[in-house]
Amino acid sequence: MGQQRALFIGGTGIISTACSREAVRQGLEVTVLNRGETSHRTVPDGVESLRADVRDPAAVRAAVGDREFDVVADFLAFTPEHVQQDLDLFRGRTGQYVFISSASAYQTPPARLPVTESTPLRNPYWEYSRNKIACEDLLVREYRDRAFPMTIVRPSHTYDPTLVPFDGGWTVVERMRQGREVVVPGDGTSLWTLTHHEDFARAFVGLLCRQDALGEAFHITSHEAPTWNEIYAAMAAAAGVEPRLVHIASDAIAAADPDLGAGLLGDKSHSMVFDNSKVRQLVPGWAAQVSFRQGAREIVAWHDEDAARRAVDPRLDALFDALVEAYRPRPLR
Ligand SMILES: NC(=O)c1ccc[n+]([C@@H]2O[C@H](COP(=O)([O-])OP(=O)(O)OC[C@H]3O[C@@H](n4cnc5c(N)ncnc54)[C@H](OP(=O)(O)O)[C@@H]3O)[C@@H](O)[C@H]2O)c1
């Protein structure tokens, strides 16, 4: 059998870069399709690059030509229209189509933990998640009615060294380094699963070109679920400082900033712990290996390499000041 051919739509993103590298490492012939605008993440030598804006169907069609692939994975499909574009282009031309969904599609807040792939999908709080559910519904229908060879993969919060995994990003780390208070949602005691992109990639590539993964959905996450207090503490330790945490209820943050609020109330304020037994059945021996303490050191090191990466968002900085001022615990008068 020749080398198996994979097309990754995206391919130089937070998650997909690690998947491209791991797929090459595991012997696949990898093609990525993107605009060629992301330069800070690179794919290994030997990966073929196709250039197109994925929102321009004619350009994607021209770039792909009449090629066939053993697997096509789309990291950039967010609505049923995007998935339909893939169905129209790749039906009959790929042995497996992998849709990158999101674990935020699971019932929010979850009625039972840990979350398994049987946990219902329902997120009334976040449009992004509802759109991912609609994409999954379309693909499930296509699998049932027309045997379309799809696999659904639901990443949960997955980071690489470029991503500070809390609201406010590097602005929060800079505040910590300046000895200023930072806002932690809730009591900081809810559990949050953070997955290193290389851990994700090793399991992900194990699901590719697999007949026994067709029609199925999987999540792939770390096995550790630190509290938000621990996550802020790990980032502070990596940044070489003691953090000053101010705990503020997520609904109070939402009232001050609806965008931050949607991501909290629809996602990050609820404890999320995952059971990864299903992916382990297909990828025996896989286990997440990177602790967030280690991941935090990689994130800080990457930002410390270049001042341009340590930009502060003045709007968020001012918002955090206002929130801290309003909600810093104090005796009642
Ligand atoms: N990270 C998480 O925590 C998380 C959690 C759940 C689900 N997800 C899902 O994971 C997927 C994101 O994957 P990722 O993290 O690898 O991606 P990402 O970091 O958002 O990277 C974007 C990638 O897509 C390319 N791209 C962006 N816009 C494009 C366009 N219009 N046309 C063609 N290429 C384009 C970029 O390259 P160019 O800039 O060069 O075009 C880059 O390769 C999404 O489906 C998201 O819903 C992520």
Ligand as a Chemical Component Dictionary entry (heavy atoms), coordinates in Angstrom:
data_LIG
# 
_chem_comp.id                   LIG 
_chem_comp.type                 NON-POLYMER 
_chem_comp.pdbx_formal_charge   0 
_chem_comp.three_letter_code    LIG 
# 
loop_
_chem_comp_atom.comp_id 
_chem_comp_atom.atom_id 
_chem_comp_atom.alt_atom_id 
_chem_comp_atom.type_symbol 
_chem_comp_atom.charge 
_chem_comp_atom.model_Cartn_x 
_chem_comp_atom.model_Cartn_y 
_chem_comp_atom.model_Cartn_z 
_chem_comp_atom.pdbx_ordinal 
LIG N1  N1  N 0  -8.337  25.678 20.113 1  
LIG C1  C1  C 0  -9.396  25.317 20.785 2  
LIG O1  O1  O 0  -9.435  25.424 22.019 3  
LIG C2  C2  C 0  -10.590 24.726 20.100 4  
LIG C3  C3  C 0  -11.580 24.147 20.878 5  
LIG C4  C4  C 0  -12.675 23.578 20.248 6  
LIG C5  C5  C 0  -12.760 23.576 18.872 7  
LIG N2  N2  N 1  -11.780 24.148 18.129 8  
LIG C6  C6  C 0  -11.916 24.129 16.671 9  
LIG O2  O2  O 0  -10.646 23.932 16.071 10 
LIG C7  C7  C 0  -10.635 24.571 14.812 11 
LIG C8  C8  C 0  -9.484  25.540 14.767 12 
LIG O3  O3  O 0  -8.307  24.821 14.548 13 
LIG P1  P1  P 0  -6.897  25.497 14.727 14 
LIG O4  O4  O 0  -6.751  25.856 16.156 15 
LIG O5  O5  O -1 -5.883  24.615 14.150 16 
LIG O6  O6  O 0  -7.088  26.795 13.815 17 
LIG P2  P2  P 0  -6.635  28.274 14.025 18 
LIG O7  O7  O 0  -5.567  28.432 15.036 19 
LIG O8  O8  O 0  -7.887  29.076 14.087 20 
LIG O9  O9  O 0  -5.851  28.497 12.613 21 
LIG C9  C9  C 0  -6.380  28.883 11.502 22 
LIG C10 C10 C 0  -5.740  28.081 10.337 23 
LIG O10 O10 O 0  -6.595  28.190 9.222  24 
LIG C11 C11 C 0  -6.029  29.010 8.204  25 
LIG N3  N3  N 0  -7.102  29.928 7.782  26 
LIG C12 C12 C 0  -7.752  30.840 8.556  27 
LIG N4  N4  N 0  -8.694  31.481 7.824  28 
LIG C13 C13 C 0  -8.635  30.939 6.578  29 
LIG C14 C14 C 0  -9.368  31.155 5.373  30 
LIG N5  N5  N 0  -10.346 32.070 5.287  31 
LIG N6  N6  N 0  -9.051  30.408 4.303  32 
LIG C15 C15 C 0  -8.072  29.488 4.354  33 
LIG N7  N7  N 0  -7.346  29.234 5.459  34 
LIG C16 C16 C 0  -7.629  29.955 6.561  35 
LIG C17 C17 C 0  -4.830  29.673 8.841  36 
LIG O11 O11 O 0  -3.814  29.902 7.888  37 
LIG P3  P3  P 0  -3.741  31.296 7.060  38 
LIG O12 O12 O 0  -3.884  32.389 8.073  39 
LIG O13 O13 O 0  -2.391  31.230 6.438  40 
LIG O14 O14 O 0  -4.846  31.253 6.083  41 
LIG C18 C18 C 0  -4.413  28.584 9.833  42 
LIG O15 O15 O 0  -3.786  27.513 9.132  43 
LIG C19 C19 C 0  -11.952 25.301 14.668 44 
LIG O16 O16 O 0  -12.850 24.497 13.921 45 
LIG C20 C20 C 0  -12.438 25.420 16.095 46 
LIG O17 O17 O 0  -13.840 25.506 16.193 47 
LIG C21 C21 C 0  -10.688 24.720 18.713 48 
# 
loop_
_chem_comp_bond.comp_id 
_chem_comp_bond.atom_id_1 
_chem_comp_bond.atom_id_2 
_chem_comp_bond.value_order 
_chem_comp_bond.pdbx_ordinal 
LIG N1  C1  SING 1  
LIG C1  O1  DOUB 2  
LIG C1  C2  SING 3  
LIG C2  C3  SING 4  
LIG C2  C21 DOUB 5  
LIG C3  C4  DOUB 6  
LIG C4  C5  SING 7  
LIG C5  N2  DOUB 8  
LIG N2  C6  SING 9  
LIG N2  C21 SING 10 
LIG C6  O2  SING 11 
LIG C6  C20 SING 12 
LIG O2  C7  SING 13 
LIG C7  C8  SING 14 
LIG C7  C19 SING 15 
LIG C8  O3  SING 16 
LIG O3  P1  SING 17 
LIG P1  O4  DOUB 18 
LIG P1  O5  SING 19 
LIG P1  O6  SING 20 
LIG O6  P2  SING 21 
LIG P2  O7  DOUB 22 
LIG P2  O8  SING 23 
LIG P2  O9  SING 24 
LIG O9  C9  SING 25 
LIG C9  C10 SING 26 
LIG C10 O10 SING 27 
LIG C10 C18 SING 28 
LIG O10 C11 SING 29 
LIG C11 N3  SING 30 
LIG C11 C17 SING 31 
LIG N3  C12 SING 32 
LIG N3  C16 SING 33 
LIG C12 N4  DOUB 34 
LIG N4  C13 SING 35 
LIG C13 C14 SING 36 
LIG C13 C16 DOUB 37 
LIG C14 N5  SING 38 
LIG C14 N6  DOUB 39 
LIG N6  C15 SING 40 
LIG C15 N7  DOUB 41 
LIG N7  C16 SING 42 
LIG C17 O11 SING 43 
LIG C17 C18 SING 44 
LIG O11 P3  SING 45 
LIG P3  O12 DOUB 46 
LIG P3  O13 SING 47 
LIG P3  O14 SING 48 
LIG C18 O15 SING 49 
LIG C19 O16 SING 50 
LIG C19 C20 SING 51 
LIG C20 O17 SING 52 
# 
